[in-house]
Amino acid sequence: MCGIIGRVGTDQALESLLTGLENLEYRGYDSAGIAVQNGAGIKIQKRSGNVSELKQSLDSSLLTGEVGIGHTRWSTHGPPTDENAHPHTDSTEDVAVVHNGIIENYSELKTDLRADGHEFTSDTDTEVIPHLIQRYLDRGMDSEAAFRRSVDDLEGSYALAVMVSDEHVLYAARQGSPLVVGLGEDDGVFLASDVPAFLEYTDTVVYLEDGDVAIVRPESVEFTDLEGRPIERTPETIQWDPEAAGKGEYDHFMLKEIYEQPTSLAQAVEGRIDVERDDVYLESFPPGTFEDINRIQFVACGTSYHAALYGSIAMNGAGLQTSVHLANEYSVCAPPVDERTLVIAVTQSGETADTLGAMRRAAAGGARILTVTNVIGSTAARNADDVLLIRAGPEIGVAATKTFSAQAVMLLLLARRLTDDIVGEAVVGGDSMLADIRGIPEKFEAILEDGTAKTLADRYLESQSFFFIGRGLGYPVALEGALKFKEITYEHAEGFASGELKHGPLALVTPETPVFAIFTGQEDEKVLANAEEAHTRGAPVIAICPDGHPATDIADGHLEIPDVDSSLAGLLANVQLQLLSYHAADRLGRPIDKPRNLAKSVTVE
């Protein structure tokens, strides 16, 4: 995944391009670059490293102009070097390109272009694109025709923004990678991989769909298909507050987003719970919506997979037939589907390539597709039969926090609707579940005021490994706790179903292996027995449970959570584990918002 920003206006472009790159850096941060043109040729400055390093090295006097493109890279083809940084140009430097995706036939294209005398200076697949455009320009085509012909030659996934010397226009195309147009007024018109890039300039957007081409000028945007036939794309208004995409007073986006969870959950459940009737109101799913469904499959990746597992366990316990699949494995080992199968795709961004592929596979088999996502207008939202928005607000930190909580809560509410429609009664959770969900923001607030996680992070910082165990709904939380810990601390962490400890992992337990045990109120005695097995072998045990729980009698540490319905206890435990991971990573001096080798959303397979 990489970040693209483009801007066409009537005043200087550099400041808004740099702002866009800074806002998109969560999408890639191993190199960055900017190209600007003002009728006197294209000027480019790029380098390996992050956006702040690019800013420090810029000679802004060279980057004057009203049309420009920028890019922040997450490497796929070629290491993060100055040469491999985007934008890329043709040999005449009359064409500049930024690209997100993978050009699958780049090797054949490069061989063909070299035979025509084209010389390449990078290891990237992207560099073939400006050379293709140059080839067609040299054959007498105008810029738009050369662009369209070049895009037609490409195989794979791409979001493209192209600038041609001496032209006050940007050319854009999309296939399999996200691209959005921001319709500004005084500030110009924008292109970007994601809305936060230009949110402070405009909140009116048009999402490109696969096969779309956009011709962007200061006063207008023309949308066509690849052959040039006009198409209609309806502008949408983004409801996010521009300040929500900034760090504010926090040192890191991750910490800010951990602390935003009371607000994001309040937004997620607003208007969706009727406590007096013990019922849910999901605006797109009135009673009876799913009465023809007899089988449910989840597809997701990473943190969204853990949220999907959380939802699946809750639904299975209520009598629904569900299964959970890693989206990247679904194409290899997908179970059968038919018109009575509901496939629930869980994806924060709505642009995760593997999840989109799984959705296509399921739809081809006749399944009904429901997307649970945070981004209105995303590819997953547009391609699904049904959409459930989690309404968590923008999440910039690579390590997902508030969106996991919102996804899991939305799946619990969806479980109520599904069980009512399919089983005949809403039996998910205990009698207090809906009331506890509506009150959960206050429970999160209480945990965020507790400083124990920071103390325990300091105490066990020098440990060799970190184990997280849970049972039932505590199991996906154990997986998520381990994922957060490893991705931002770079320390070894593993999550297990607690009963699996004695089937192998117990061999790894030592006094240097703290075990974080999650107690949800369901079969806690078995989790406690597993924790004691580790404890007798010297492992410190940290119990995540309410005050007064029996586990505190044997535990070496205690992360307290409020006493709530067992279907929600794991989500409260997860907040403590998020804080534990954050403080450990902070003490280790890790780049918390930019963990190495990772990006926010994986838009290539």
C-alpha positions as CSV (number, residue, x, y, z in Angstrom):
1,M,0.0,0.0,0.0
2,C,1.2,3.5,-0.9
3,G,-0.2,7.0,-0.6
4,I,-1.1,9.1,-3.6
5,I,-1.9,12.8,-3.6
6,G,-2.5,15.0,-6.6
7,R,-3.8,18.6,-6.9
8,V,-4.8,20.9,-9.7
9,G,-5.5,24.6,-8.9
10,T,-4.9,28.2,-9.7
11,D,-2.3,28.8,-7.0
12,Q,0.8,27.1,-5.6
13,A,0.4,23.4,-5.1
14,L,3.4,22.5,-2.9
15,E,1.9,23.2,0.6
16,S,-1.3,21.2,0.0
17,L,0.8,18.3,-1.5
18,L,3.0,18.2,1.5
19,T,-0.1,18.3,3.8
20,G,-1.5,15.4,1.8
21,L,1.6,13.3,2.1
22,E,1.8,13.9,5.9
23,N,-1.8,12.9,6.2
24,L,-1.2,9.8,4.1
25,E,2.0,8.6,5.7
26,Y,0.2,5.8,7.5
27,R,-0.1,4.2,4.1
28,G,3.6,4.0,3.5
29,Y,6.8,5.6,4.9
30,D,9.9,4.1,3.3
31,S,10.3,6.9,0.7
32,A,8.4,9.9,-0.6
33,G,8.5,12.4,-3.4
34,I,6.7,15.3,-5.1
35,A,6.5,16.5,-8.7
36,V,5.2,20.0,-9.7
37,Q,4.9,21.7,-13.1
38,N,3.9,25.2,-14.0
39,G,4.3,25.3,-17.8
40,A,8.1,25.3,-17.7
41,G,8.7,21.5,-17.3
42,I,8.3,19.1,-14.5
43,K,10.4,19.4,-11.4
44,I,10.8,16.4,-9.0
45,Q,12.3,15.9,-5.6
46,K,12.2,12.5,-3.9
47,R,14.2,10.4,-1.6
48,S,14.2,7.4,0.7
49,G,13.0,7.9,4.2
50,N,9.8,9.4,5.6
51,V,7.9,12.6,4.7
52,S,9.6,14.7,7.3
53,E,13.0,13.8,5.8
54,L,11.7,14.8,2.4
55,K,10.5,18.1,3.7
56,Q,13.9,18.9,5.3
57,S,15.7,18.2,1.9
58,L,13.3,20.1,-0.3
59,D,14.3,23.2,-2.3
60,S,10.9,24.8,-2.5
61,S,12.1,27.3,-5.0
62,L,12.3,24.5,-7.6
63,L,8.8,23.2,-6.8
64,T,6.7,26.2,-7.9
65,G,3.6,25.4,-9.9
66,E,-0.2,24.9,-9.7
67,V,-0.3,21.3,-10.7
68,G,1.4,18.5,-8.8
69,I,1.5,14.9,-7.6
70,G,3.1,13.3,-4.6
71,H,3.6,9.8,-3.2
72,T,4.6,8.1,0.0
73,R,5.8,4.5,-0.6
74,W,5.5,1.1,0.9
75,S,7.9,-1.0,-1.0
76,T,6.7,-4.0,-3.2
77,H,9.0,-3.9,-6.2
78,G,12.5,-2.8,-5.3
79,P,14.0,-1.7,-1.9
80,P,13.4,1.8,-0.5
81,T,16.0,3.8,-2.3
82,D,16.1,7.3,-3.8
83,E,15.9,5.8,-7.3
84,N,12.8,3.7,-6.4
85,A,10.9,6.5,-4.8
86,H,8.0,7.9,-6.7
87,P,7.2,10.0,-8.8
88,H,8.7,8.2,-11.8
89,T,9.3,9.8,-15.2
90,D,10.0,8.8,-18.8
91,S,13.4,9.5,-20.3
92,T,12.4,13.0,-21.4
93,E,11.0,13.9,-18.0
94,D,7.9,15.1,-19.7
95,V,5.6,12.6,-18.0
96,A,5.5,12.0,-14.2
97,V,3.5,9.1,-12.6
98,V,2.6,8.0,-9.1
99,H,1.2,4.6,-8.6
100,N,-0.3,2.3,-5.9
101,G,-0.7,-1.4,-6.8
102,I,1.2,-4.0,-8.7
103,I,1.7,-4.1,-12.5
104,E,1.7,-7.9,-13.0
105,N,3.0,-7.7,-16.6
106,Y,5.7,-5.1,-16.0
107,S,8.5,-7.5,-16.9
108,E,7.2,-8.1,-20.4
109,L,6.4,-4.4,-20.8
110,K,9.9,-3.4,-19.7
111,T,11.5,-5.9,-22.1
112,D,9.4,-4.6,-25.0
113,L,10.2,-0.9,-24.1
114,R,13.9,-1.7,-23.8
115,A,13.8,-3.1,-27.3
116,D,12.6,0.3,-28.4
117,G,15.5,2.0,-26.7
118,H,13.9,3.0,-23.4
119,E,16.3,3.1,-20.4
120,F,15.2,2.4,-16.9
121,T,16.7,3.8,-13.7
122,S,14.7,2.0,-10.9
123,D,13.7,-1.5,-9.8
124,T,10.0,-0.7,-9.7
125,D,7.1,-1.9,-11.8
126,T,5.8,1.6,-11.9
127,E,8.5,3.0,-14.1
128,V,7.1,1.2,-17.1
129,I,4.0,3.5,-17.1
130,P,5.6,6.8,-17.9
131,H,7.7,5.1,-20.6
132,L,4.5,3.6,-22.1
133,I,2.9,7.0,-22.2
134,Q,6.1,8.5,-23.8
135,R,6.0,5.8,-26.5
136,Y,2.5,6.7,-27.5
137,L,3.2,10.4,-27.4
138,D,6.1,9.8,-29.7
139,R,3.7,8.1,-32.1
140,G,1.7,11.3,-32.4
141,M,-1.1,10.6,-29.9
142,D,-2.3,13.5,-27.6
143,S,-1.8,13.1,-23.9
144,E,-5.2,11.8,-23.1
145,A,-5.1,9.2,-25.8
146,A,-1.6,8.1,-24.8
147,F,-2.7,7.8,-21.2
148,R,-5.7,5.7,-22.1
149,R,-3.7,3.4,-24.4
150,S,-1.0,2.9,-21.8
151,V,-3.6,2.0,-19.1
152,D,-5.1,-0.5,-21.5
153,D,-1.7,-2.2,-21.7
154,L,-1.5,-2.7,-17.9
155,E,-2.4,-5.9,-16.1
156,G,-2.7,-6.0,-12.4
157,S,-3.9,-3.5,-9.8
158,Y,-3.3,0.2,-9.9
159,A,-4.4,3.6,-8.8
160,L,-2.6,6.1,-11.1
161,A,-2.1,9.9,-11.1
162,V,-0.2,11.2,-14.2
163,M,1.1,14.7,-15.0
164,V,2.3,15.8,-18.5
165,S,4.6,18.7,-18.9
166,D,3.0,22.0,-19.9
167,E,-0.6,20.7,-19.3
168,H,-2.8,22.1,-16.5
169,V,-4.5,18.7,-16.0
170,L,-4.1,15.4,-14.1
171,Y,-5.0,12.0,-15.6
172,A,-6.2,9.3,-13.2
173,A,-7.3,5.7,-13.4
174,R,-8.2,3.0,-11.0
175,Q,-8.3,-0.8,-11.1
176,G,-8.2,-2.7,-7.8
177,S,-6.6,0.1,-5.7
178,P,-8.5,2.9,-4.1
179,L,-8.6,6.4,-5.6
180,V,-10.8,9.3,-4.6
181,V,-11.4,12.8,-6.1
182,G,-11.8,15.8,-3.7
183,L,-13.9,18.5,-5.2
184,G,-12.5,21.7,-3.8
185,E,-13.4,25.2,-4.7
186,D,-10.8,27.9,-3.9
187,D,-8.3,25.2,-2.9
188,G,-8.4,23.3,-6.2
189,V,-9.3,19.7,-7.1
190,F,-7.6,16.8,-5.4
191,L,-6.8,13.2,-6.1
192,A,-5.8,10.8,-3.3
193,S,-5.6,7.3,-2.1
194,D,-7.7,8.2,0.9
195,V,-9.9,11.0,2.1
196,P,-7.7,12.2,5.1
197,A,-5.2,13.5,2.5
198,F,-7.3,16.5,1.6
199,L,-10.0,16.6,4.3
200,E,-9.0,20.0,5.6
201,Y,-9.5,21.4,2.1
202,T,-12.7,19.7,1.1
203,D,-15.3,17.2,2.3
204,T,-17.0,16.6,-1.1
205,V,-15.7,13.5,-2.7
206,V,-16.2,11.1,-5.6
207,Y,-14.9,7.6,-5.3
208,L,-13.6,6.1,-8.5
209,E,-14.6,2.6,-9.3
210,D,-12.6,-0.1,-11.1
211,G,-12.2,0.8,-14.8
212,D,-12.9,4.6,-14.2
213,V,-10.7,7.3,-15.7
214,A,-10.8,10.9,-14.4
215,I,-9.5,13.9,-16.2
216,V,-8.9,16.6,-13.6
217,R,-8.8,20.3,-14.3
218,P,-9.1,23.3,-11.8
219,E,-12.6,24.0,-12.8
220,S,-14.0,20.5,-13.6
221,V,-13.5,16.7,-13.5
222,E,-14.6,14.5,-16.3
223,F,-15.3,10.9,-15.5
224,T,-15.2,8.3,-18.3
225,D,-14.6,4.6,-18.8
226,L,-11.3,3.5,-20.4
227,E,-12.7,3.9,-23.9
228,G,-13.7,7.5,-23.2
229,R,-17.5,7.0,-22.8
230,P,-18.9,9.5,-20.2
231,I,-20.0,8.0,-16.9
232,E,-21.9,9.5,-13.9
233,R,-20.3,9.5,-10.5
234,T,-22.3,11.1,-7.6
235,P,-20.4,13.3,-5.1
236,E,-20.7,12.4,-1.5
237,T,-20.1,14.5,1.6
238,I,-17.7,13.1,4.2
239,Q,-18.9,13.6,7.8
240,W,-15.5,13.3,9.5
241,D,-14.2,16.3,11.3
242,P,-10.8,17.3,9.8
243,E,-9.4,17.6,13.3
244,A,-10.2,13.9,13.8
245,A,-7.5,13.0,11.4
246,G,-4.8,14.8,13.4
247,K,-2.9,13.8,16.5
248,G,-4.0,16.8,18.6
249,E,-2.4,16.7,22.1
250,Y,-1.2,13.1,21.8
251,D,2.3,11.8,21.1
252,H,1.0,9.1,18.8
253,F,-2.1,8.5,16.7
254,M,-2.4,5.1,18.3
255,L,-2.7,6.5,21.8
256,K,-5.2,9.1,20.6
257,E,-7.3,6.4,19.0
258,I,-7.2,4.2,22.1
259,Y,-8.5,7.2,24.1
260,E,-11.2,7.9,21.4
261,Q,-12.9,4.6,21.9
262,P,-15.6,5.9,24.3
263,T,-16.6,8.4,21.6
264,S,-16.2,6.0,18.7
265,L,-18.4,3.4,20.4
266,A,-21.0,5.9,21.4
267,Q,-21.1,6.9,17.7
268,A,-21.3,3.3,16.6
269,V,-24.3,2.4,18.8
270,E,-26.2,5.7,18.6
271,G,-29.8,5.0,17.6
272,R,-29.2,1.3,17.2
273,I,-30.3,-0.1,20.6
274,D,-33.8,-0.1,22.1
275,V,-33.1,-1.2,25.7
276,E,-36.8,-1.1,26.7
277,R,-37.7,-3.5,24.0
278,D,-34.4,-5.4,24.4
279,D,-34.0,-5.1,20.6
280,V,-31.6,-3.6,18.1
281,Y,-32.4,-1.2,15.3
282,L,-30.0,-1.5,12.3
283,E,-31.2,1.0,9.8
284,S,-30.6,-1.2,6.7
285,F,-31.8,-4.4,8.3
286,P,-35.4,-4.4,9.5
287,P,-36.8,-7.6,11.1
288,G,-36.9,-10.4,8.5
289,T,-34.0,-9.2,6.4
290,F,-32.1,-12.4,6.8
291,E,-34.8,-15.0,7.3
292,D,-33.8,-16.9,4.2
293,I,-30.2,-17.4,5.3
294,N,-29.2,-20.7,6.7
295,R,-25.3,-20.4,6.8
296,I,-22.9,-17.6,7.6
297,Q,-19.3,-17.2,6.6
298,F,-16.9,-14.5,7.7
299,V,-13.9,-13.4,5.7
300,A,-11.3,-10.9,7.0
301,C,-7.6,-10.3,7.6
302,G,-5.5,-9.2,10.6
303,T,-7.3,-7.3,13.3
304,S,-10.6,-7.5,11.4
305,Y,-10.2,-11.3,11.4
306,H,-10.1,-11.3,15.2
307,A,-13.2,-9.1,15.3
308,A,-14.9,-11.6,12.8
309,L,-13.9,-14.5,15.1
310,Y,-15.4,-12.6,18.0
311,G,-18.7,-12.2,16.1
312,S,-18.7,-15.8,14.9
313,I,-18.2,-17.2,18.4
314,A,-21.1,-15.1,19.7
315,M,-23.3,-16.2,16.8
316,N,-22.4,-19.9,17.2
317,G,-23.3,-19.8,20.8
318,A,-26.7,-18.4,19.8
319,G,-27.4,-21.4,17.5
320,L,-26.3,-19.9,14.2
321,Q,-24.1,-21.9,11.8
322,T,-21.0,-19.8,11.2
323,S,-17.4,-20.2,10.1
324,V,-14.5,-17.8,9.9
325,H,-11.9,-17.7,7.1
326,L,-8.8,-15.7,6.5
327,A,-9.6,-13.8,3.3
328,N,-6.2,-14.5,1.8
329,E,-6.9,-18.3,2.1
330,Y,-10.5,-18.2,1.0
331,S,-9.8,-18.4,-2.7
332,V,-7.8,-21.6,-2.0
333,C,-10.1,-23.4,0.4
334,A,-13.4,-21.7,0.3
335,P,-16.3,-23.9,1.5
336,P,-19.4,-24.1,-0.7
337,V,-21.8,-21.2,-0.9
338,D,-25.3,-20.7,-2.4
339,E,-28.0,-18.1,-2.4
340,R,-28.8,-18.9,1.2
341,T,-25.3,-18.2,2.4
342,L,-24.5,-14.9,4.0
343,V,-20.8,-14.0,3.6
344,I,-19.8,-11.2,6.1
345,A,-16.7,-9.3,5.0
346,V,-15.1,-7.4,7.8
347,T,-12.7,-4.7,6.7
348,Q,-11.9,-1.4,8.4
349,S,-10.8,0.4,5.2
350,G,-13.1,-1.4,2.7
351,E,-10.1,-1.6,0.4
352,T,-8.2,-4.7,1.7
353,A,-7.3,-6.6,-1.5
354,D,-7.5,-10.1,0.0
355,T,-11.0,-9.4,1.4
356,L,-12.2,-7.9,-1.8
357,G,-11.0,-11.1,-3.6
358,A,-12.9,-13.3,-1.1
359,M,-16.0,-11.2,-1.7
360,R,-15.8,-11.7,-5.4
361,R,-15.3,-15.4,-5.0
362,A,-18.3,-15.7,-2.7
363,A,-20.5,-13.6,-4.9
364,A,-19.6,-15.7,-8.0
365,G,-21.0,-18.7,-6.1
366,G,-24.3,-16.9,-5.5
367,A,-23.8,-15.9,-1.8
368,R,-25.2,-12.7,-0.4
369,I,-22.4,-10.3,0.7
370,L,-22.6,-8.1,3.7
371,T,-19.7,-5.7,4.4
372,V,-18.9,-4.4,7.9
373,T,-16.6,-1.4,7.3
374,N,-15.6,2.0,8.6
375,V,-15.5,3.8,5.2
376,I,-18.6,4.9,3.4
377,G,-18.1,4.7,-0.4
378,S,-15.2,2.2,-0.1
379,T,-14.9,-0.6,-2.6
380,A,-16.1,-3.2,-0.2
381,A,-19.2,-1.1,0.6
382,R,-20.0,-0.5,-3.1
383,N,-19.5,-4.1,-4.1
384,A,-21.6,-5.6,-1.2
385,D,-25.3,-6.4,-1.2
386,D,-25.6,-5.0,2.3
387,V,-23.4,-2.6,4.4
388,L,-23.1,-2.1,8.1
389,L,-21.0,1.0,8.9
390,I,-19.2,0.9,12.2
391,R,-19.0,4.7,12.4
392,A,-15.7,4.8,14.3
393,G,-14.3,7.9,12.5
394,P,-10.9,8.0,10.8
395,E,-8.2,5.7,12.1
396,I,-4.7,6.7,11.2
397,G,-2.5,4.5,13.4
398,V,-1.3,1.4,11.6
399,A,-2.1,-0.7,14.7
400,A,-5.9,-0.8,14.7
401,T,-7.5,0.0,18.1
402,K,-10.9,1.8,18.1
403,T,-12.0,0.0,14.9
404,F,-11.6,-3.4,16.5
405,S,-13.9,-2.4,19.3
406,A,-16.5,-0.9,17.0
407,Q,-16.4,-3.9,14.7
408,A,-16.9,-6.4,17.5
409,V,-19.8,-4.4,19.0
410,M,-21.5,-4.0,15.6
411,L,-21.2,-7.8,15.1
412,L,-22.8,-8.4,18.4
413,L,-25.7,-6.2,17.4
414,L,-25.9,-7.9,14.0
415,A,-25.9,-11.2,15.8
416,R,-29.1,-10.1,17.5
417,R,-30.8,-9.4,14.2
418,L,-29.5,-12.6,12.6
419,T,-30.6,-14.8,15.5
420,D,-34.0,-13.2,15.6
421,D,-34.5,-13.7,11.9
422,I,-33.0,-17.2,11.6
423,V,-33.3,-18.9,14.9
424,G,-36.5,-17.1,15.9
425,E,-35.4,-15.4,19.1
426,A,-32.6,-13.0,20.1
427,V,-30.5,-15.1,22.4
428,V,-27.0,-13.5,21.9
429,G,-25.5,-12.5,25.2
430,G,-27.1,-12.2,28.6
431,D,-30.1,-10.3,29.7
432,S,-28.0,-7.2,30.3
433,M,-26.0,-7.2,27.0
434,L,-27.8,-4.4,25.2
435,A,-27.9,-2.2,28.3
436,D,-24.2,-2.9,28.9
437,I,-23.4,-2.1,25.2
438,R,-25.1,1.3,25.5
439,G,-23.2,2.0,28.7
440,I,-19.9,0.6,27.4
441,P,-18.3,4.0,26.6
442,E,-18.3,4.8,30.4
443,K,-16.7,1.4,31.1
444,F,-14.0,2.2,28.6
445,E,-13.4,5.6,30.3
446,A,-12.8,3.9,33.6
447,I,-10.1,1.6,32.1
448,L,-8.4,4.6,30.4
449,E,-8.0,6.3,33.8
450,D,-6.2,3.2,35.2
451,G,-2.4,3.4,35.0
452,T,-1.7,-0.3,35.8
453,A,-0.9,-1.3,32.2
454,K,2.0,1.2,32.1
455,T,3.3,-0.2,35.4
456,L,3.2,-3.8,34.2
457,A,4.7,-2.8,30.8
458,D,7.7,-1.5,32.7
459,R,7.9,-4.5,35.0
460,Y,8.0,-7.1,32.3
461,L,9.8,-5.2,29.6
462,E,12.9,-7.4,29.6
463,S,11.0,-10.6,29.2
464,Q,11.9,-13.0,26.4
465,S,8.3,-13.8,25.2
466,F,4.8,-12.7,26.0
467,F,1.8,-15.2,25.9
468,F,-1.8,-14.2,25.8
469,I,-4.5,-16.8,26.6
470,G,-8.3,-16.9,26.6
471,R,-11.3,-19.1,26.1
472,G,-14.4,-18.5,24.1
473,L,-14.8,-14.8,23.4
474,G,-11.5,-14.4,25.3
475,Y,-9.6,-16.3,22.5
476,P,-9.9,-13.7,19.7
477,V,-8.9,-11.1,22.3
478,A,-5.8,-13.1,23.2
479,L,-5.0,-13.2,19.4
480,E,-5.5,-9.5,19.1
481,G,-3.5,-8.7,22.2
482,A,-0.6,-10.7,20.9
483,L,-0.9,-9.1,17.5
484,K,-0.8,-5.5,18.9
485,F,2.1,-6.4,21.1
486,K,4.3,-7.9,18.4
487,E,3.5,-5.3,15.7
488,I,4.5,-2.3,17.7
489,T,7.0,-3.6,20.2
490,Y,8.8,-6.0,17.8
491,E,9.0,-8.4,20.8
492,H,7.9,-12.1,20.4
493,A,4.2,-12.5,21.4
494,E,1.8,-15.3,20.9
495,G,-2.0,-15.7,21.5
496,F,-3.5,-19.1,22.3
497,A,-6.8,-20.7,23.2
498,S,-6.0,-21.3,26.8
499,G,-6.6,-25.1,26.6
500,E,-4.0,-25.3,23.9
501,L,-1.1,-24.4,26.3
502,K,-0.7,-28.0,27.4
503,H,-0.7,-29.3,23.8
504,G,2.6,-27.8,22.9
505,P,3.2,-24.1,23.8
506,L,3.7,-25.0,27.5
507,A,7.2,-26.2,26.5
508,L,8.1,-22.5,25.8
509,V,7.0,-21.3,29.2
510,T,9.8,-20.0,31.5
511,P,10.1,-17.4,34.2
512,E,10.8,-15.0,31.3
513,T,7.4,-15.6,29.7
514,P,4.7,-13.6,31.3
515,V,1.2,-15.0,30.6
516,F,-1.7,-12.6,30.3
517,A,-4.9,-14.5,31.0
518,I,-8.3,-13.1,29.9
519,F,-11.3,-13.9,32.0
520,T,-14.7,-13.1,30.5
521,G,-17.0,-14.8,32.9
522,Q,-17.5,-17.8,30.7
523,E,-15.7,-21.0,31.9
524,D,-13.2,-18.9,33.9
525,E,-12.3,-21.9,36.0
526,K,-10.8,-23.6,33.0
527,V,-8.8,-20.5,32.0
528,L,-7.7,-20.3,35.6
529,A,-6.5,-23.9,35.6
530,N,-4.5,-23.3,32.4
531,A,-3.0,-20.2,33.9
532,E,-2.0,-22.1,37.0
533,E,-0.2,-24.7,34.8
534,A,2.0,-21.9,33.5
535,H,2.4,-20.4,36.9
536,T,3.7,-23.6,38.4
537,R,6.4,-23.7,35.8
538,G,7.6,-20.3,36.8
539,A,5.7,-18.0,34.4
540,P,4.4,-14.7,35.9
541,V,0.6,-14.6,35.4
542,I,-1.3,-11.4,34.8
543,A,-5.0,-11.7,35.3
544,I,-7.3,-9.5,33.3
545,C,-10.6,-9.6,35.2
546,P,-12.9,-7.7,37.5
547,D,-11.7,-6.9,41.1
548,G,-12.3,-9.7,43.5
549,H,-12.1,-12.4,40.8
550,P,-10.5,-15.7,42.1
551,A,-7.7,-15.4,39.5
552,T,-6.3,-12.5,41.5
553,D,-5.4,-14.9,44.2
554,I,-2.7,-16.6,42.1
555,A,-1.8,-13.8,39.8
556,D,1.4,-11.8,39.9
557,G,-0.3,-8.8,38.3
558,H,-3.9,-7.6,37.7
559,L,-5.3,-5.5,34.9
560,E,-8.8,-4.7,36.2
561,I,-11.9,-4.5,34.0
562,P,-15.4,-3.6,35.1
563,D,-17.9,-6.4,35.7
564,V,-20.1,-6.6,32.6
565,D,-22.0,-9.1,30.5
566,S,-19.6,-11.9,29.5
567,S,-20.1,-11.0,25.8
568,L,-18.4,-7.6,26.4
569,A,-15.8,-8.5,29.0
570,G,-13.2,-9.4,26.3
571,L,-13.6,-6.0,24.7
572,L,-12.8,-4.3,28.0
573,A,-9.8,-6.6,28.5
574,N,-8.6,-5.6,25.0
575,V,-8.4,-2.0,26.0
576,Q,-6.0,-2.9,28.8
577,L,-3.9,-5.0,26.3
578,Q,-3.8,-2.0,23.9
579,L,-2.5,0.2,26.7
580,L,0.0,-2.5,27.7
581,S,1.3,-2.8,24.1
582,Y,1.5,1.0,23.6
583,H,3.4,1.7,26.8
584,A,5.9,-1.2,26.2
585,A,6.6,0.1,22.7
586,D,6.9,3.6,24.0
587,R,9.5,2.5,26.6
588,L,11.4,0.6,23.9
589,G,11.5,3.7,21.7
590,R,9.6,2.1,18.8
591,P,8.0,4.1,16.0
592,I,4.5,3.3,17.2
593,D,2.6,4.8,14.4
594,K,4.9,3.5,11.7
595,P,5.9,-0.1,12.6
596,R,8.5,-1.5,10.3
597,N,7.4,-3.4,7.2
598,L,3.7,-2.7,7.9
599,A,1.1,-0.4,6.4
600,K,-2.4,0.5,7.5
601,S,-4.4,-1.2,4.7
602,V,-3.0,-3.9,2.4
603,T,-4.3,-3.0,-1.0
604,V,-2.2,-5.5,-2.9
605,E,-2.3,-9.3,-2.7
